[in-house]
């Protein structure tokens, strides 16, 4: 078996499509396709787009034969395998709306997963749910609690003869995207074909400037928008071959990602900062045969961009031909389909060094140096056809270099949070402006995100960014690694209390006490804050579906007393 080719002479259509099925129908005219890899980096299946189209249309008939109807929602457990990929596109041809669902968390239990999936299915008013044989008992239990009538493997769908499949319209739903699945009341972003295709066109033509020579490589989960949209749907819309490896393979052997880019000539691949950091710690560019010289878009997205890990990665893999000018910072969210801006290609990352004291005090962005300076990355200008404003608390647009709340408007925004008009109205105005919930500022027309509004900590009149506290501890205390610290505030009788959770790998009482004291002293010295430092077990801080820290869930778990059960005797 061989992977589908890059095929620079393939039929290439850079001007966009009306629907996702139209995009696949066109891609099926060439030899490119999707390649699925296993946990050891072995090629499991290569599916040319022509084959994917035929199999998807056949499965669409089977969905309809099972009693599903156009505009029904169905849950699909988004494993990086052929069943999910074919089923997702079958939904498009059947005009059924798929809702990709996460896999169980590595350290999660059956009950938590069943409850999570049950909430998602209920939120989507799903008519069916499909997953692998191993997960089927869990899915059947979740389906029963959510009132879902069908729970099975796609391989068990009834056989069906080919039938006419009326094409979806641009305003039909394409999919429902759950942001992280970690909330008690999950909201699903409903994305239409029109919004998806508008975002695909802006991202591939204006942002990535895709050419027939490009090839996409990804380990990102397909239940997250960056994995699903960024590395399945958008590359297909540009007729690119795609190499997909399971997220679990990357977690166990992160260097498989780089090997795949090298072996297949990948040119476009993305990761949150922690992915680059893992690769920098596990290997270097001196490995025989490793060639990263063709990697022209090394995207950074899914979390706040950290200069340290990316600089370390570029230095470690310079010998393999990697260039730091390949780094591209992006800004976006599921509610906008995916991306809203990308930094200019070929420039690498451009950071603003900002005086944190000024920014915390009055939102002014001024240059800074020394220990109280912080680097924020510029994420480029808003895509054409879209608008972006940074607003103050009264909704007035702010000038450049003033921190406020980010609002966007444009053709790639979601239609709604499915079945939740109240949540939709809270973020989407009648004139089409989306309140992103993010804070940031403009610099020479480029958007510079600074964090989530809900995460901002108000202490004694200062707006303290939790990332600053977390990154200080992780970078300056040798025993800590990226992702080991979560900072948030809680309400107490005496006012706001800063809590800092720190993962530790030791049960020695003296070492634990020293670690807590060191973190508290460091934050006092660097940031002038008094923190209540609580130690928690290794790998217990919760993460979102994209692998970044979930401060809101960490705060909820802390308040519920969940972490107290982990304290050593």
HUPE-V685361 format. One record per residue. RES is the residue in one letter. SS is DSSP state (alpha for helix, beta for strand, coil for the rest). PSI is psi in whole degrees, 0 to 359 (NA if undefined). NEAR is the number of other ideal C-beta (glycine too) atoms within 10 Angstrom. Layout:
res={RES:RES}
ss={SS:SS}
psi={PSI:PSI}
near={NEAR:NEAR}
//
This chain:
res={X:X:X:X:X:X:X:X:X:X:X:X:X:X:X:X:X:X:X:X:X:X:X:X:X:X:X:X:X:X:X:X:X:X:X:X:X:X:X:X:X:X:X:X:X:X:X:X:X:X:X:X:X:X:X:X:X:X:X:X:X:X:X:X:X:X:X:X:X:X:X:X:X:X:X:X:X:X:X:X:X:X:X:X:X:X:X:X:X:X:X:X:X:X:X:X:X:X:X:X:X:X:X:X:X:X:X:X:X:X:X:X:X:X:X:X:X:X:X:X:X:X:X:X:X:X:X:X:X:X:X:X:X:X:X:X:X:X:X:X:X:X:X:X:X:X:X:X:X:X:X:X:X:X:X:X:X:X:X:X:X:X:X:X:X:X:X:X:X:X:X:X:X:X:X:X:X:X:X:X:X:X:X:X:X:X:X:X:X:X:X:X:X:X:X:X:X:X:X:X:X:X:X:X:X:X:X:X:X:X:X:X:X:X:X:X:X:X:X:X:X:X:X:X:X:X:X:X:X:X:X:X:X:X:X:X:X:X:X:X:X:X:X:X:X:X:X:X:X:X:X:X:X:X:X:X:X:X:X:X:X:X:X:X:X:X:X:X:X:X:X:X:X:X:X:X:X:X:X:X:X:X:X:X:X:X:X:X:X:X:X:X:X:X:X:X:X:X:X:X:X:X:X:X:X:X:X:X:X:X:X:X:X:X:X:X:X:X:X:X:X:X:X:X:X:X:X:X:X:X:X:X:X:X:X:X:X:X:X:X:X:X:X:X:X:X:X:X:X:X:X:X:X:X:X:X:X:X:X:X:X:X:X:X:X:X:X:X:X:X:X:X:X:X:X:X:X:X:X:X:X:X:X:X:X:X:X:X:X:X:X:X:X:X:X:X:X:X:X:X:X:X:X:X:X:X:X:X:X:X:X:X:X:X:X:X:X:X:X:X:X:X:X:X:X:X:X:X:X:X:X:X:X:X:X:X:X:X:X:X:X:X:X:X:X:X:X:X:X:X:X:X:X:X:X:X:X:X:X:X:X:X:X:X:X:X:X:X:X:X:X:X:X:X:X:X:X:X:X:X:X:X:X:X:X:X:X:X:X:X:X:X:X:X:X:X:X:X:X:X:X:X:X:X:X:X:X:X:X:X:X:X:X:X:X:X:X:X:X:X:X:X:X:X:X:X:X:X:X:X:X:X:X:X:X:X:X:X:X:X:X:X:X:X:X:X:X:X:X:X:X:X:X:X:X:X:X:X:X:X:X:X:X:X:X:X:X:X:X}
ss={coil:coil:coil:coil:coil:coil:coil:coil:coil:coil:coil:coil:coil:coil:coil:coil:coil:coil:coil:alpha:alpha:alpha:alpha:alpha:alpha:alpha:alpha:coil:coil:coil:coil:coil:beta:beta:beta:beta:beta:coil:coil:coil:coil:coil:beta:beta:beta:beta:beta:beta:alpha:alpha:alpha:alpha:alpha:alpha:alpha:alpha:alpha:alpha:alpha:alpha:alpha:alpha:alpha:alpha:alpha:coil:coil:coil:coil:coil:coil:coil:beta:beta:beta:beta:beta:coil:coil:coil:coil:alpha:alpha:alpha:alpha:alpha:alpha:alpha:alpha:alpha:alpha:alpha:alpha:alpha:coil:coil:beta:beta:beta:beta:beta:coil:coil:coil:coil:coil:coil:coil:coil:alpha:alpha:alpha:alpha:alpha:alpha:alpha:alpha:alpha:alpha:alpha:alpha:alpha:alpha:coil:coil:coil:coil:beta:beta:beta:coil:coil:coil:coil:coil:alpha:alpha:alpha:alpha:alpha:alpha:alpha:alpha:alpha:alpha:alpha:coil:coil:coil:beta:beta:beta:coil:alpha:alpha:alpha:coil:coil:coil:coil:coil:coil:coil:coil:coil:coil:coil:coil:coil:coil:coil:coil:beta:beta:beta:beta:beta:beta:coil:coil:coil:coil:coil:coil:coil:coil:coil:beta:beta:beta:beta:beta:alpha:alpha:alpha:alpha:alpha:alpha:alpha:alpha:alpha:alpha:alpha:alpha:alpha:alpha:alpha:coil:coil:coil:coil:coil:coil:coil:coil:beta:beta:beta:coil:coil:coil:coil:coil:coil:alpha:alpha:alpha:alpha:alpha:alpha:alpha:alpha:alpha:alpha:alpha:alpha:alpha:coil:coil:coil:coil:beta:beta:beta:beta:coil:alpha:alpha:alpha:alpha:alpha:alpha:coil:coil:alpha:alpha:alpha:alpha:alpha:alpha:alpha:alpha:alpha:alpha:coil:coil:coil:beta:beta:beta:beta:coil:alpha:alpha:alpha:alpha:alpha:alpha:alpha:alpha:alpha:alpha:coil:coil:coil:coil:coil:coil:coil:coil:coil:coil:coil:coil:coil:coil:beta:beta:beta:beta:coil:coil:coil:coil:coil:coil:alpha:alpha:alpha:alpha:alpha:alpha:alpha:alpha:alpha:alpha:coil:alpha:alpha:alpha:coil:coil:coil:alpha:alpha:alpha:beta:beta:beta:beta:beta:beta:coil:alpha:alpha:alpha:coil:coil:beta:beta:beta:beta:coil:coil:coil:coil:coil:coil:coil:coil:beta:beta:beta:beta:beta:alpha:alpha:alpha:alpha:alpha:alpha:alpha:coil:beta:coil:coil:beta:coil:coil:alpha:alpha:alpha:beta:beta:beta:beta:beta:coil:coil:coil:coil:beta:coil:coil:coil:coil:beta:beta:beta:beta:beta:coil:coil:coil:coil:coil:beta:coil:coil:coil:coil:beta:coil:beta:beta:beta:beta:beta:beta:coil:coil:coil:coil:coil:coil:beta:beta:coil:coil:coil:alpha:alpha:alpha:alpha:alpha:alpha:alpha:beta:coil:coil:coil:coil:coil:beta:beta:beta:beta:beta:beta:beta:beta:beta:beta:coil:coil:beta:beta:beta:beta:beta:beta:beta:alpha:alpha:alpha:coil:beta:beta:beta:coil:coil:beta:beta:beta:coil:alpha:alpha:alpha:alpha:alpha:alpha:alpha:alpha:alpha:alpha:alpha:coil:coil:coil:coil:coil:coil:coil:coil:beta:beta:beta:beta:beta:beta:beta:beta:coil:coil:beta:beta:beta:beta:beta:beta:beta:beta:beta:beta:coil:coil:coil:coil:alpha:alpha:alpha:alpha:alpha:alpha:alpha:alpha:alpha:alpha:alpha:alpha:alpha:alpha:alpha:alpha:alpha:alpha:alpha:coil:coil:coil:beta:beta:beta:beta:beta:beta:beta:coil:coil:coil:coil:coil:beta:coil:coil:coil:coil:coil:beta:coil:alpha:alpha:alpha:alpha:alpha:alpha:alpha:alpha:alpha:alpha:coil:alpha:alpha:alpha:alpha:alpha:coil:coil:coil}
psi={136:151:154:147:164:321:69:345:13:164:127:125:96:4:9:170:166:327:166:325:324:321:317:321:321:315:331:350:347:182:356:169:202:133:125:127:159:188:341:12:10:146:120:315:139:123:100:152:329:318:318:317:313:316:323:317:323:318:328:318:324:323:313:325:334:0:1:148:155:139:0:150:140:142:134:116:121:66:150:74:174:326:314:314:312:317:321:315:332:321:321:317:328:354:31:146:111:146:98:135:148:162:164:144:146:322:12:167:174:312:316:319:316:317:317:310:321:318:319:314:320:319:322:359:49:146:342:162:140:142:186:166:319:331:353:315:322:318:322:322:317:319:320:317:332:359:31:129:337:128:111:178:151:333:344:5:149:147:152:146:157:144:164:134:98:134:143:156:161:332:4:150:141:319:165:125:116:135:308:339:9:352:160:333:80:142:133:126:121:117:129:165:320:314:316:313:327:318:322:318:314:318:316:323:313:317:297:340:56:142:169:347:357:152:135:143:136:149:4:144:142:357:0:149:325:326:310:303:311:330:20:304:316:316:321:320:341:15:26:147:145:132:116:129:149:147:323:327:320:317:320:318:78:334:347:328:311:323:321:318:315:312:319:1:40:141:340:121:145:159:148:165:325:334:316:323:317:316:324:327:331:344:192:177:4:357:135:129:353:123:109:17:337:357:96:338:98:89:148:117:171:344:178:133:127:124:324:303:324:321:318:319:312:321:319:328:15:324:339:8:5:136:133:342:351:340:135:120:140:156:134:189:162:326:344:28:302:268:149:337:156:143:155:139:148:2:344:193:134:117:142:127:115:141:106:322:315:317:320:326:309:10:7:137:108:153:145:158:163:192:341:24:148:141:126:139:141:132:19:177:154:143:151:145:354:161:151:134:146:122:154:185:339:5:10:136:134:155:175:152:35:124:133:193:137:127:143:157:143:178:346:12:154:159:320:168:118:129:15:76:330:315:323:312:334:337:342:115:166:335:16:6:132:126:108:340:3:152:151:187:167:140:111:41:352:144:137:96:143:350:177:137:321:341:346:136:124:113:115:44:2:141:104:127:124:328:324:314:315:313:325:311:315:328:337:349:115:329:350:150:170:132:5:353:137:127:138:173:155:156:128:171:326:1:198:132:128:126:134:115:133:123:137:152:13:150:2:121:319:317:323:316:319:319:314:317:321:319:314:317:320:315:328:317:318:323:355:34:149:117:141:104:123:131:138:167:160:135:30:345:131:150:157:180:341:3:6:160:136:96:322:319:324:318:316:316:320:314:332:351:10:325:338:332:346:350:134:152:NA}
near={8:7:20:22:18:19:18:11:10:18:14:19:16:14:6:16:20:14:21:24:23:19:25:23:17:18:27:19:14:21:16:27:25:26:24:21:22:16:15:10:15:11:16:16:16:17:18:19:28:17:16:21:22:14:17:24:20:16:23:26:21:20:26:22:14:17:12:21:11:14:11:20:26:27:28:25:24:26:23:25:18:16:17:25:25:22:28:22:26:27:27:28:24:27:23:23:25:27:27:27:28:22:21:17:15:9:10:13:10:11:10:12:21:21:15:22:30:21:19:25:27:17:23:27:16:29:21:22:29:25:25:16:10:9:21:18:12:19:25:16:18:27:23:13:14:21:12:24:11:20:24:17:15:20:11:12:21:11:8:15:8:10:11:5:18:9:14:24:12:16:11:18:24:27:26:26:24:27:19:19:20:18:16:8:9:21:23:27:24:23:29:24:24:18:24:25:25:22:29:26:23:27:26:21:16:17:25:26:14:23:13:17:14:24:25:27:27:27:25:28:23:28:26:26:30:24:23:23:26:29:25:24:27:29:28:25:27:25:26:31:29:26:28:24:27:21:23:16:20:23:14:11:15:21:16:20:24:25:16:24:25:20:15:21:18:25:22:27:26:22:27:22:21:21:23:25:21:20:21:20:15:12:17:17:18:10:14:4:8:21:15:20:13:17:22:20:22:26:24:25:23:25:18:18:25:22:15:15:22:23:15:16:26:21:14:19:25:14:13:20:14:24:16:16:14:21:24:25:26:25:27:26:20:20:27:27:32:25:29:30:25:25:25:14:15:12:14:18:21:18:15:19:15:24:18:20:16:16:25:24:12:11:18:15:21:12:11:18:8:8:12:17:14:20:15:25:23:24:26:25:19:21:26:10:13:19:12:21:17:23:15:13:7:5:13:9:12:16:9:13:19:16:27:22:18:26:19:26:18:22:18:27:24:23:15:20:23:23:16:16:9:7:14:18:12:12:16:19:13:6:6:12:19:19:17:22:15:20:22:22:25:24:16:10:11:21:23:27:20:24:20:17:16:11:20:16:22:12:18:10:7:16:18:22:24:21:21:22:24:24:19:20:24:19:13:15:16:7:15:20:16:18:18:22:26:26:30:21:18:12:9:10:5:6:10:13:16:20:19:22:24:26:17:20:13:14:11:11:10:8:14:16:11:13:21:18:11:18:26:18:12:17:24:12:12:16:23:14:19:12:22:13:21:16:20:21:16:12:12:15:21:20:18:20:25:21:19:16:24:18:23:18:17:23:19:16:18:18:13:9:8:14:18:10:7:12:12:11:4}
//
